Amino acid sequence: MKQYLKPKAAIVILMLAYASGVANYGYASSQNSRGPQGTPPPEAITACEGKNAGDTISFKGHKGENLEATCKEIEGQLAAVPDNAPRKE
């Protein structure tokens, strides 16, 4: 009887570890492109320093890519929003 419980317990432990890893992977990837607490990333804020809302700019994104963007006010801060960014509706 004890031999039957060992594989079953191992399967449950592996399933829990897998679920935990998947949940953490999704959370980490969503945090990479945003600043703390869901604010715009620091490079987007820095890119609009000294600019006005509506100004178009180019800047390097967090992966080092060149982005064409427009400065927009987001949560009380001026930040660069890439022209190809998905729209929130």
Buried (B, 14 or more C-beta within 10 A) or exposed (E): EEEEEEEEEEEEEEEEEEEEEEEEEEEEEEEEEEBEEEBBBEBBBEBBEEBEEEBEBEBEBBEEEEBEBBBBEBEEEBBBBBEEEEEEE
